[in-house]
């Protein structure tokens, strides 16, 4: 006979409440506070380096689990493949002062834009790490966008020149906005922006946003080539989306374009030429374990399927063209166990992969802000569970 493990104390409540945070609630609770988000991501990277986290997969480093659709289907109701057509779950646990777990869940389809919707529609659930009970269910498009942009800000804090003034941007979308916001939070001397985009509408929207948000940026120009984005820039970031499968079509960085002292932040598809492969170019990964997991989970060469430049680094290691010792860990740099920028002439390129621990970190901070400020709608899961 099984022992009854229910608590004897009748005063112990079994009631579970959680809060729902809409996008306006998230804004009120501080999700767009980029300076605070950069600080939170920096704290998270130190925890990653010490190992106080878990993500999915056998190595606890998986990006998540993805549902893809076929090119053709005999089932009339099943979606078929289009760019960015997928569903994805990204779970994680983060320790330290956070000590929470959570999962970002989203569906994505590039054709959403024709309906006036974002390409991806994201939600996030935050859970108590002890009981597993939900703490919050929240709108997550802004959560994801700001934590993604904050990671380049952490990189710039440690790896960009402090006197950086010129930022070159490829792709004037949401990621460009949040990355620039993070760069401005850590390098306030930035006064010049060069940007390349595909369409006039997205460029005009981005330029209008820059002028309104950062009036101290007095020089803004539209350029017509990737080379022009990179040349004479102190900070470079590639933020454009595109099809995967053929790395020769990914935006390229050529060594001859890169000035001494440049910091390159790559949260989107990117490739490098042979000149950028050499050991004098410092190469930083936001979490080496993430890239190792990607490498184990995908056919080789992996850069065909995962367009992050950090995966190109691992392909080069596999080909014997690069030493594993050339690859550095941002968390180790943040934890001060490895040097950040050592001089004004170093060229440093950082790969940004995106991780669910970032959502947990920033989601926890925003949730706790909401609780303190009484923001959100309280919802009840149960007073007593029907089954236990």
C-alpha positions as CSV (number, residue, x, y, z in Angstrom):
1,X,0.0,0.0,0.0
2,X,1.4,3.4,-1.0
3,X,2.1,5.8,1.8
4,X,0.0,9.0,1.9
5,X,2.6,11.8,1.4
6,X,0.1,14.7,1.6
7,X,1.0,17.3,4.3
8,X,-0.7,16.7,7.6
9,X,-0.9,20.4,8.3
10,X,-4.3,21.5,7.0
11,X,-3.0,25.1,7.0
12,X,-0.7,24.3,4.1
13,X,-2.4,25.8,1.1
14,X,-2.6,23.8,-2.2
15,X,-3.9,26.9,-4.1
16,X,-1.8,27.9,-7.1
17,X,-2.2,31.4,-8.6
18,X,0.0,32.9,-11.3
19,X,-0.1,36.2,-13.2
20,X,-0.7,36.9,-16.9
21,X,1.4,39.7,-18.4
22,X,0.2,41.2,-21.7
23,X,2.7,43.1,-23.9
24,X,1.5,46.5,-22.3
25,X,2.0,44.9,-18.9
26,X,5.5,43.8,-19.8
27,X,6.4,47.4,-20.9
28,X,5.1,48.8,-17.6
29,X,7.2,46.2,-15.8
30,X,10.4,47.3,-17.5
31,X,11.0,44.8,-20.3
32,X,12.3,47.7,-22.5
33,X,14.8,48.9,-19.9
34,X,17.9,48.0,-22.0
35,X,20.5,49.2,-19.5
36,X,19.0,46.9,-16.9
37,X,18.7,44.1,-19.4
38,X,22.4,44.3,-20.3
39,X,23.3,44.1,-16.6
40,X,21.1,41.1,-16.2
41,X,22.6,39.3,-19.2
42,X,26.1,40.0,-17.8
43,X,25.1,38.4,-14.5
44,X,23.6,35.4,-16.4
45,X,26.9,34.9,-18.4
46,X,28.8,34.6,-15.1
47,X,26.4,31.9,-14.0
48,X,26.8,30.1,-17.3
49,X,30.5,30.0,-16.9
50,X,30.2,28.6,-13.4
51,X,27.7,26.0,-14.6
52,X,24.7,27.1,-12.5
53,X,22.2,26.5,-15.3
54,X,20.4,23.8,-17.3
55,X,19.0,23.8,-20.9
56,X,17.6,20.9,-22.8
57,X,19.4,18.0,-24.3
58,X,21.9,15.4,-23.1
59,X,24.6,18.0,-22.5
60,X,22.1,20.5,-20.9
61,X,23.1,23.0,-23.6
62,X,20.6,22.5,-26.4
63,X,19.0,25.6,-28.0
64,X,15.6,23.9,-27.8
65,X,13.3,21.5,-29.7
66,X,11.9,22.5,-33.1
67,X,9.0,21.4,-35.3
68,X,9.6,21.8,-39.0
69,X,7.2,21.2,-41.9
70,X,7.7,19.3,-45.1
71,X,8.0,20.9,-48.6
72,X,4.9,18.9,-49.6
73,X,2.3,17.1,-47.5
74,X,-0.5,14.6,-48.4
75,X,-2.5,16.1,-45.5
76,X,-4.5,19.2,-46.6
77,X,-4.5,20.8,-43.2
78,X,-0.8,20.5,-42.5
79,X,1.4,23.6,-43.1
80,X,4.1,23.3,-45.6
81,X,7.6,24.8,-45.5
82,X,8.1,28.5,-46.0
83,X,11.0,30.6,-44.7
84,X,10.8,30.6,-40.9
85,X,7.9,28.2,-40.8
86,X,8.3,26.4,-37.5
87,X,7.2,25.9,-33.9
88,X,9.8,25.8,-31.2
89,X,10.1,25.2,-27.4
90,X,13.1,26.6,-25.5
91,X,13.3,25.5,-21.9
92,X,15.9,26.3,-19.3
93,X,16.7,26.7,-15.6
94,X,19.0,29.4,-14.2
95,X,20.4,29.5,-10.7
96,X,22.1,32.3,-8.7
97,X,19.6,34.9,-7.5
98,X,17.1,33.8,-10.2
99,X,16.5,30.2,-9.3
100,X,13.6,29.8,-11.7
101,X,12.8,27.7,-14.7
102,X,10.9,28.7,-17.8
103,X,10.1,28.0,-21.4
104,X,9.7,30.2,-24.4
105,X,7.2,28.8,-27.0
106,X,6.6,30.3,-30.4
107,X,5.3,29.8,-33.9
108,X,7.0,31.5,-36.8
109,X,6.2,32.2,-40.4
110,X,7.6,34.9,-42.6
111,X,4.3,35.3,-44.3
112,X,2.9,36.7,-41.1
113,X,4.2,40.1,-42.2
114,X,1.6,40.2,-45.0
115,X,-1.0,40.0,-42.2
116,X,0.4,42.9,-40.2
117,X,1.9,40.4,-37.7
118,X,5.5,39.8,-36.5
119,X,7.3,36.9,-38.2
120,X,7.3,35.1,-34.8
121,X,4.7,35.2,-32.1
122,X,6.2,34.3,-28.7
123,X,5.0,33.5,-25.2
124,X,6.9,32.6,-22.1
125,X,6.0,30.6,-19.0
126,X,8.0,31.1,-15.8
127,X,8.0,28.4,-13.1
128,X,8.9,27.9,-9.5
129,X,12.1,25.8,-9.5
130,X,11.0,23.9,-6.4
131,X,7.4,22.9,-7.0
132,X,7.3,23.5,-10.8
133,X,4.2,25.6,-10.3
134,X,3.7,28.4,-12.9
135,X,4.6,31.9,-11.7
136,X,3.7,33.8,-14.8
137,X,2.5,33.5,-18.4
138,X,3.7,36.4,-20.4
139,X,3.9,38.0,-23.8
140,X,7.4,37.4,-25.0
141,X,8.1,39.2,-28.3
142,X,9.7,42.2,-26.4
143,X,11.3,39.9,-23.8
144,X,13.0,37.9,-26.5
145,X,14.0,41.0,-28.6
146,X,15.6,42.8,-25.7
147,X,17.5,39.9,-24.2
148,X,18.8,39.2,-27.7
149,X,20.0,42.7,-28.2
150,X,21.4,42.9,-24.7
151,X,24.0,40.1,-25.4
152,X,25.8,42.2,-28.0
153,X,25.8,45.0,-25.4
154,X,27.5,42.7,-22.9
155,X,30.1,41.9,-25.6
156,X,30.6,45.6,-26.4
157,X,31.1,46.4,-22.7
158,X,34.0,44.0,-22.5
159,X,35.3,43.8,-26.1
160,X,34.6,47.1,-27.9
161,X,36.8,50.1,-27.6
162,X,35.5,52.5,-25.0
163,X,35.7,55.4,-27.4
164,X,33.7,53.7,-30.1
165,X,31.8,56.2,-32.2
166,X,30.8,54.5,-35.5
167,X,28.4,51.6,-35.7
168,X,27.8,49.7,-39.0
169,X,24.5,47.8,-39.2
170,X,23.4,45.2,-41.7
171,X,19.6,44.7,-41.6
172,X,17.5,47.6,-40.1
173,X,15.0,45.4,-38.2
174,X,14.0,44.7,-34.6
175,X,17.4,43.1,-33.8
176,X,19.2,46.1,-35.1
177,X,17.1,48.4,-32.9
178,X,17.8,46.4,-29.7
179,X,21.5,45.8,-30.5
180,X,22.0,49.5,-31.1
181,X,20.2,50.3,-27.9
182,X,22.5,48.0,-26.0
183,X,25.6,49.5,-27.7
184,X,24.4,53.0,-26.7
185,X,24.0,51.8,-23.1
186,X,27.6,50.8,-22.8
187,X,29.3,53.1,-25.4
188,X,27.5,56.4,-25.0
189,X,30.0,58.2,-27.3
190,X,28.4,56.6,-30.4
191,X,27.4,59.4,-32.8
192,X,27.5,57.8,-36.2
193,X,25.4,55.1,-37.8
194,X,25.8,53.4,-41.2
195,X,23.0,51.0,-42.2
196,X,22.3,48.7,-45.2
197,X,18.8,47.3,-45.8
198,X,16.8,45.7,-48.5
199,X,13.8,47.9,-48.7
200,X,13.1,51.6,-48.4
201,X,10.2,51.1,-46.0
202,X,12.3,49.3,-43.4
203,X,15.2,51.7,-43.7
204,X,13.0,54.8,-43.3
205,X,11.3,53.2,-40.2
206,X,14.7,52.5,-38.7
207,X,16.1,55.9,-39.4
208,X,13.1,57.6,-38.0
209,X,13.4,55.5,-34.8
210,X,17.1,56.3,-34.4
211,X,16.5,60.0,-34.8
212,X,13.7,59.9,-32.2
213,X,15.3,57.6,-29.7
214,X,18.9,58.7,-29.9
215,X,19.1,62.4,-30.8
216,X,22.8,62.4,-30.0
217,X,23.5,60.3,-33.1
218,X,24.1,63.1,-35.5
219,X,25.5,61.2,-38.5
220,X,23.2,58.7,-40.1
221,X,23.8,57.3,-43.6
222,X,22.4,54.5,-45.7
223,X,25.1,52.5,-47.5
224,X,24.7,50.1,-50.4
225,X,27.1,47.3,-49.6
226,X,28.3,45.0,-46.8
227,X,31.8,46.3,-47.4
228,X,30.6,49.9,-46.6
229,X,28.9,48.6,-43.4
230,X,32.2,47.1,-42.2
231,X,34.8,49.6,-43.4
232,X,35.8,52.4,-40.9
233,X,33.3,51.1,-38.2
234,X,34.2,50.7,-34.6
235,X,31.3,48.3,-34.0
236,X,29.8,46.1,-36.7
237,X,26.6,44.0,-36.3
238,X,24.9,41.8,-38.8
239,X,21.2,41.6,-38.0
240,X,19.6,40.5,-41.3
241,X,17.6,37.3,-41.8
242,X,17.9,35.0,-44.8
243,X,17.6,31.5,-46.1
244,X,19.9,28.8,-44.7
245,X,21.5,25.9,-46.6
246,X,24.2,27.7,-48.6
247,X,26.8,29.5,-46.5
248,X,28.1,31.2,-49.7
249,X,25.0,33.3,-49.6
250,X,25.4,34.4,-45.9
251,X,26.7,37.9,-45.5
252,X,30.5,37.9,-45.6
253,X,33.2,39.7,-43.5
254,X,36.4,40.2,-45.4
255,X,39.6,40.9,-43.5
256,X,40.6,43.7,-45.8
257,X,37.5,45.6,-44.8
258,X,38.1,45.5,-41.1
259,X,40.0,48.3,-39.4
260,X,42.2,47.7,-36.3
261,X,40.2,47.8,-33.1
262,X,36.9,46.8,-34.6
263,X,34.4,44.7,-32.6
264,X,32.0,42.6,-34.7
265,X,28.8,41.3,-33.1
266,X,27.0,38.6,-35.1
267,X,23.5,37.6,-33.9
268,X,22.4,36.7,-37.4
269,X,23.7,34.7,-40.4
270,X,27.3,35.5,-41.2
271,X,30.4,34.1,-42.8
272,X,34.1,35.0,-42.9
273,X,36.9,34.9,-45.4
274,X,40.3,33.2,-45.0
275,X,41.8,36.4,-43.7
276,X,39.4,36.4,-40.7
277,X,40.4,32.8,-39.8
278,X,43.9,33.7,-38.6
279,X,44.7,33.5,-34.8
280,X,45.3,37.2,-34.5
281,X,41.5,37.7,-34.9
282,X,40.0,37.0,-31.6
283,X,36.9,34.7,-31.8
284,X,34.4,34.7,-29.0
285,X,31.3,32.4,-28.4
286,X,28.5,33.5,-26.2
287,X,28.4,29.9,-24.8
288,X,30.7,27.2,-26.2
289,X,28.4,24.5,-24.9
290,X,25.6,25.7,-27.1
291,X,27.7,25.4,-30.2
292,X,29.0,22.0,-29.2
293,X,25.4,20.9,-28.8
294,X,24.4,22.3,-32.2
295,X,27.4,20.5,-33.7
296,X,26.4,17.2,-32.2
297,X,22.8,17.5,-33.3
298,X,23.3,18.4,-37.0
299,X,24.9,16.9,-40.1
300,X,28.3,18.2,-41.1
301,X,29.2,20.8,-42.2
302,X,26.8,22.4,-39.7
303,X,27.0,25.9,-41.0
304,X,24.6,24.9,-43.7
305,X,21.9,24.4,-41.1
306,X,22.9,26.8,-38.3
307,X,24.1,30.1,-39.9
308,X,25.8,31.5,-36.8
309,X,29.4,32.5,-37.4
310,X,30.4,30.5,-34.3
311,X,29.3,27.3,-36.1
312,X,31.6,28.3,-39.0
313,X,34.4,28.4,-36.5
314,X,33.6,24.8,-35.4
315,X,33.5,23.7,-39.0
316,X,36.9,25.2,-39.5
317,X,38.2,23.4,-36.4
318,X,36.8,20.1,-37.9
319,X,38.6,20.9,-41.2
320,X,41.8,21.4,-39.3
321,X,42.0,25.0,-40.4
322,X,41.6,26.5,-36.9
323,X,42.7,25.4,-33.5
324,X,40.0,24.9,-30.8
325,X,42.2,27.0,-28.5
326,X,41.3,30.0,-30.7
327,X,37.7,30.0,-29.5
328,X,37.0,32.0,-26.4
329,X,34.1,32.0,-23.9
330,X,32.2,35.3,-23.2
331,X,31.2,34.0,-19.8
332,X,34.9,33.4,-18.9
333,X,35.6,37.0,-19.9
334,X,32.6,38.4,-17.9
335,X,33.8,36.4,-14.9
336,X,37.2,38.0,-15.2
337,X,39.0,34.6,-15.7
338,X,40.0,35.7,-19.2
339,X,40.9,39.1,-20.5
340,X,38.5,41.4,-22.3
341,X,39.8,43.8,-24.9
342,X,43.6,44.0,-24.4
343,X,44.5,47.0,-26.6
344,X,43.0,49.4,-29.1
345,X,44.1,47.5,-32.2
346,X,42.6,44.0,-31.5
347,X,39.9,42.8,-33.9
348,X,37.3,40.7,-32.1
349,X,34.4,38.9,-33.6
350,X,31.6,37.5,-31.4
351,X,29.0,34.9,-32.3
352,X,25.6,35.4,-30.7
353,X,23.4,32.2,-30.7
354,X,20.6,33.1,-28.4
355,X,19.7,30.8,-25.4
356,X,16.6,30.1,-23.3
357,X,18.5,31.0,-20.1
358,X,18.4,34.5,-21.4
359,X,14.6,34.5,-21.4
360,X,14.6,33.0,-17.9
361,X,17.0,35.7,-16.6
362,X,15.1,38.7,-18.1
363,X,11.7,37.1,-17.6
364,X,12.4,36.6,-13.9
365,X,13.5,40.2,-13.5
366,X,10.4,41.5,-15.3
367,X,8.1,39.2,-13.3
368,X,9.5,40.3,-10.0
369,X,9.1,44.0,-11.1
370,X,5.5,43.2,-11.9
371,X,4.8,41.6,-8.5
372,X,6.3,44.6,-6.7
373,X,4.3,47.0,-8.7
374,X,1.0,45.1,-8.8
375,X,1.1,44.7,-12.6
376,X,-0.7,41.9,-14.4
377,X,-3.8,39.8,-14.1
378,X,-3.9,37.2,-11.4
379,X,-5.2,33.8,-12.6
380,X,-6.0,30.7,-10.7
381,X,-4.8,27.2,-11.7
382,X,-6.6,25.5,-8.8
383,X,-7.5,25.8,-5.2
384,X,-7.0,22.1,-4.7
385,X,-5.8,19.7,-7.4
386,X,-8.4,17.2,-8.5
387,X,-5.6,14.5,-8.8
388,X,-2.6,14.2,-6.5
